[in-house]
Amino acid sequence: MNNPSSFLERFSIYDLMIIALMACLGLAVKPIVVPLAYIITGPFFIPGGVVAGGFYMMWIVMGAALVGKTGSATLIALVQAIVVISVGFFGTHGIMSLATYILPGVAVDLIFLISRHKGCCAGCCFAAGIAANVSGSFLVNLVFFRLPFVPLVLSLAVASLSGGIGGIIAHKVVKQFKDKLAW
């Protein structure tokens, strides 16, 4: 069995600080964005997290793009899950928060691994944002909402759009960082 510390040794202290910062920013933004999203999605009976997810999933994409190492998105999501569980911030998700928070990070890492990109272009960030938000929305629906087929497809389509926009925003921010700091 692999030693978990050997996995973490691939990351520098700077990388781990970026991972922790992106995890915290994603958690901090969520309580602000979700109520605003409910204003838009409420009349359409679409869960607010579907729209808001794109804006807090962008932190996972942004962190993975800044660190540029496989597994960084999963670490960001894992830190978020541990923080949510440990401070009791999990709302109605309970212990299932571990799965609903970690899956989007795994999805982002898989997109970057399969595409052999690491958040280097708008296309891979767009795809990573979609994968993160759709996987999270689908799992939350599977565990909690259990929407019928048509509302589920509509929700996942909205999640794709929101996640893609979040991915593009993440790419623009990362590009600004890398241009300004000559990364």
Phi, psi and chi 1 to 4 in degrees:
 res  aa     phi    psi   chi1   chi2   chi3   chi4
   1 MET       -  139.8 -178.5  161.7 -152.4      -
   2 ASN   -72.5  144.1  -67.9  -23.5      -      -
   3 ASN   -80.2  125.8 -175.1   -2.1      -      -
   4 PRO   -62.6  -27.1    0.9   -1.8      -      -
   5 SER   -70.1  -29.0   66.0      -      -      -
   6 SER   -68.2  -30.5   65.0      -      -      -
   7 PHE   -65.6  -45.4  172.3   73.0      -      -
   8 LEU   -69.8  -24.1  -70.0  176.4      -      -
   9 GLU   -66.1  -17.0  -72.6  173.3   -0.2      -
  10 ARG   -70.9  -16.7  -62.3  176.7  -22.1  151.3
  11 PHE  -104.0  135.9  -62.0   93.8      -      -
  12 SER   -78.3  170.6   68.0      -      -      -
  13 ILE   -60.9  -38.6  -65.3  -64.1      -      -
  14 TYR   -61.5  -44.2 -176.6   75.5      -      -
  15 ASP   -59.5  -45.5  -66.8  -20.7      -      -
  16 LEU   -65.7  -33.2  -65.6  173.8      -      -
  17 MET   -67.6  -41.1  -71.9  173.3   58.7      -
  18 ILE   -61.6  -43.8  -64.9  -72.9      -      -
  19 ILE   -60.9  -46.7  -73.0  167.3      -      -
  20 ALA   -65.5  -40.6      -      -      -      -
  21 LEU   -64.3  -45.3  179.5   65.6      -      -
  22 MET   -66.0  -37.0  -67.1  -59.8  140.1      -
  23 ALA   -62.5  -44.5      -      -      -      -
  24 CYS   -68.5  -40.4  -68.7      -      -      -
  25 LEU   -64.4  -39.5  -74.2  170.7      -      -
  26 GLY   -61.5  -41.0      -      -      -      -
  27 LEU   -71.1  -36.1  -71.5  175.2      -      -
  28 ALA   -69.9  -33.8      -      -      -      -
  29 VAL   -75.2  -31.8  165.1      -      -      -
  30 LYS   -55.2  -49.2 -170.5  172.7 -176.8  177.3
  31 PRO   -67.0  -16.7   -6.5   12.6      -      -
  32 ILE   -87.0  -41.8  -62.2  166.8      -      -
  33 VAL   -78.7  -37.6  173.3      -      -      -
  34 VAL   -61.5  -47.5  169.9      -      -      -
  35 PRO   -62.0  -34.7  -20.6   29.8      -      -
  36 LEU   -66.2  -37.4  -64.7  173.9      -      -
  37 ALA   -67.9  -33.8      -      -      -      -
  38 TYR   -62.0  -30.5  -80.5  126.3      -      -
  39 ILE   -62.2  -39.1  -65.8  170.3      -      -
  40 ILE   -79.3  -44.1  -61.8  168.5      -      -
  41 THR   -87.0  -22.2   61.0      -      -      -
  42 GLY   -51.8  -50.9      -      -      -      -
  43 PRO   -62.6  -20.9  -20.8   29.7      -      -
  44 PHE   -98.2    4.3  -59.1  106.0      -      -
  45 PHE    56.9   34.9  -58.0  105.0      -      -
  46 ILE  -104.2  132.7  -63.3  172.6      -      -
  47 PRO   -55.9  134.5  -21.9   30.8      -      -
  48 GLY   -61.7  -30.1      -      -      -      -
  49 GLY   -64.1  -21.4      -      -      -      -
  50 VAL   -64.2  -43.2  167.5      -      -      -
  51 VAL   -81.7  -45.4  170.8      -      -      -
  52 ALA   -66.5  -27.9      -      -      -      -
  53 GLY   -56.1  -35.8      -      -      -      -
  54 GLY   -61.5  -30.4      -      -      -      -
  55 PHE   -87.8  -23.1  -63.4  102.5      -      -
  56 TYR   -99.4  -12.9   52.0   80.1      -      -
  57 MET   -77.4  -21.1  -61.9  -66.5 -178.9      -
  58 MET   -63.3  -25.2   81.2  175.4 -178.9      -
  59 TRP   -68.6  -33.8  -60.8  101.4      -      -
  60 ILE   -66.0  -46.0  -63.5  174.0      -      -
  61 VAL   -63.8  -43.4  176.0      -      -      -
  62 MET   -62.4  -44.9 -165.5 -179.2  -52.6      -
  63 GLY   -63.6  -43.5      -      -      -      -
  64 ALA   -64.5  -37.9      -      -      -      -
  65 ALA   -69.8  -37.8      -      -      -      -
  66 LEU   -69.6  -41.6  -76.1  171.3      -      -
  67 VAL   -76.1  -43.2  171.9      -      -      -
  68 GLY    72.5   22.4      -      -      -      -
  69 LYS  -123.6  141.8  -65.4  177.0 -179.0  171.1
  70 THR   -61.5  133.3  -57.6      -      -      -
  71 GLY   100.9  -12.1      -      -      -      -
  72 SER   -68.1  -37.6   54.0      -      -      -
  73 ALA   -65.2  -40.6      -      -      -      -
  74 THR   -64.7  -38.4  -57.7      -      -      -
  75 LEU   -64.6  -41.6  -84.2  178.5      -      -
  76 ILE   -59.2  -47.0  -67.4  168.5      -      -
  77 ALA   -65.9  -37.8      -      -      -      -
  78 LEU   -65.0  -41.7  179.4   64.1      -      -
  79 VAL   -62.1  -42.9  168.5      -      -      -
  80 GLN   -60.5  -44.4  -72.9 -179.2  -25.9      -
  81 ALA   -63.4  -42.9      -      -      -      -
  82 ILE   -65.3  -42.9  -70.2  170.2      -      -
  83 VAL   -63.1  -45.9  168.9      -      -      -
  84 VAL   -61.2  -44.5  162.8      -      -      -
  85 ILE   -68.5  -42.7  -66.7  -69.0      -      -
  86 SER   -72.2  -30.1   63.5      -      -      -
  87 VAL   -98.4   -0.4  -61.4      -      -      -
  88 GLY    71.9   32.9      -      -      -      -
  89 PHE   -96.5   14.9 -174.0   55.7      -      -
  90 PHE   -85.3   -1.9   43.8   78.3      -      -
  91 GLY    60.2 -128.6      -      -      -      -
  92 THR   -88.5   -2.6   58.7      -      -      -
  93 HIS   -80.9  -25.6  -65.5 -165.6      -      -
  94 GLY    58.2 -142.4      -      -      -      -
  95 ILE   -67.5  -19.2 -165.3   66.4      -      -
  96 MET   -66.7  -10.5  -72.4  -54.9  -66.4      -
  97 SER   -57.5  -31.4  -65.3      -      -      -
  98 LEU   -56.6  -49.0  -83.0  174.6      -      -
  99 ALA   -71.8  -43.4      -      -      -      -
 100 THR   -70.2  -24.8   58.1      -      -      -
 101 TYR   -86.8  -35.6  -87.0   82.4      -      -
 102 ILE   -77.9  -37.0  -68.1  173.7      -      -
 103 LEU   -55.8  -43.8 -176.6   61.8      -      -
 104 PRO   -59.9  -36.5  -26.4   36.0      -      -
 105 GLY   -65.6  -41.4      -      -      -      -
 106 VAL   -63.2  -40.4  171.3      -      -      -
 107 ALA   -62.2  -42.6      -      -      -      -
 108 VAL   -63.1  -44.9  169.7      -      -      -
 109 ASP   -62.5  -38.8  -82.7  -29.6      -      -
 110 LEU   -64.6  -41.7  -78.8  175.0      -      -
 111 ILE   -62.2  -45.3  -69.5  -66.3      -      -
 112 PHE   -66.9  -36.1  -74.4  166.4      -      -
 113 LEU   -69.2  -46.0 -172.2   65.6      -      -
 114 ILE   -68.0  -42.0  -68.7  169.1      -      -
 115 SER   -80.4  -10.4   68.3      -      -      -
 116 ARG    59.4   28.2  -62.9 -175.6 -179.7 -175.2
 117 HIS  -112.2  159.8  -74.0 -118.9      -      -
 118 LYS  -132.7   47.7  -61.6 -166.3 -177.1  -66.0
 119 GLY    77.4   27.7      -      -      -      -
 120 CYS   -86.5  -17.8   53.6      -      -      -
 121 CYS  -141.8  165.6   60.5      -      -      -
 122 ALA   -63.5  -34.4      -      -      -      -
 123 GLY   -63.4  -46.4      -      -      -      -
 124 CYS   -72.6  -33.7   66.4      -      -      -
 125 CYS   -68.1  -39.0  -71.8      -      -      -
 126 PHE   -60.1  -48.8 -179.1   76.2      -      -
 127 ALA   -64.5  -39.2      -      -      -      -
 128 ALA   -66.3  -40.1      -      -      -      -
 129 GLY   -63.3  -41.3      -      -      -      -
 130 ILE   -62.9  -48.3  -71.2  173.4      -      -
 131 ALA   -60.5  -41.6      -      -      -      -
 132 ALA   -64.5  -49.0      -      -      -      -
 133 ASN   -73.5  -37.9 -156.1   25.2      -      -
 134 VAL   -68.2  -42.8  167.4      -      -      -
 135 SER   -65.0  -42.4   63.6      -      -      -
 136 GLY   -65.1  -44.4      -      -      -      -
 137 SER   -64.6  -41.1  -62.8      -      -      -
 138 PHE   -64.5  -43.5 -178.7   74.9      -      -
 139 LEU   -67.3  -41.7 -172.9   57.9      -      -
 140 VAL   -61.9  -40.6  167.6      -      -      -
 141 ASN   -63.9  -42.3  176.4   67.3      -      -
 142 LEU   -63.5  -39.2 -168.5   68.4      -      -
 143 VAL   -84.4  -39.1  173.6      -      -      -
 144 PHE  -116.1  -56.0  -59.6  106.4      -      -
 145 PHE   -80.7  -41.1  -64.6  119.8      -      -
 146 ARG    49.3   55.6  -61.0 -176.9 -176.9  176.9
 147 LEU   -66.8  149.8  -65.8  172.4      -      -
 148 PRO   -62.7  169.1  -17.6   27.1      -      -
 149 PHE   -57.3  -50.3 -178.9   72.9      -      -
 150 VAL   -65.7  -49.3  172.3      -      -      -
 151 PRO   -61.6  -32.3  -23.9   33.0      -      -
 152 LEU   -65.3  -45.2  173.9   62.8      -      -
 153 VAL   -63.0  -42.1  169.9      -      -      -
 154 LEU   -62.3  -43.6  178.6   62.5      -      -
 155 SER   -62.4  -42.7  -65.3      -      -      -
 156 LEU   -69.6  -31.5  -66.5  179.7      -      -
 157 ALA   -66.5  -42.9      -      -      -      -
 158 VAL   -65.5  -38.8  173.2      -      -      -
 159 ALA   -62.9  -37.4      -      -      -      -
 160 SER   -62.5  -46.5  -64.3      -      -      -
 161 LEU   -63.4  -48.1  179.2   63.5      -      -
 162 SER   -62.6  -44.8  173.1      -      -      -
 163 GLY   -63.7  -40.3      -      -      -      -
 164 GLY   -63.6  -41.9      -      -      -      -
 165 ILE   -63.5  -42.7  -68.7  170.3      -      -
 166 GLY   -60.7  -39.1      -      -      -      -
 167 GLY   -64.8  -39.9      -      -      -      -
 168 ILE   -67.7  -40.8  -71.5  174.3      -      -
 169 ILE   -60.5  -43.3  -66.9  170.3      -      -
 170 ALA   -59.1  -43.9      -      -      -      -
 171 HIS   -61.6  -43.6  169.7   69.0      -      -
 172 LYS   -62.5  -42.0  -66.4  -69.2 -175.6 -171.8
 173 VAL   -66.5  -45.3  171.5      -      -      -
 174 VAL   -62.6  -40.3  167.8      -      -      -
 175 LYS   -61.8  -42.6 -171.4  172.1 -174.6  -77.4
 176 GLN   -61.4  -44.7  -70.8  -70.5  -39.6      -
 177 PHE   -59.0  -47.9  -90.4  118.5      -      -
 178 LYS   -68.8  -35.2  -70.0 -176.1  176.8 -179.8
 179 ASP   -69.6  -43.4  -71.2  -14.5      -      -
 180 LYS   -73.0  -35.3  -62.3  -75.9 -176.5 -154.1
 181 LEU   -99.8    4.4  -60.0  174.9      -      -
 182 ALA    50.1   51.8      -      -      -      -
 183 TRP   -60.5      - -147.8  -70.0      -      -
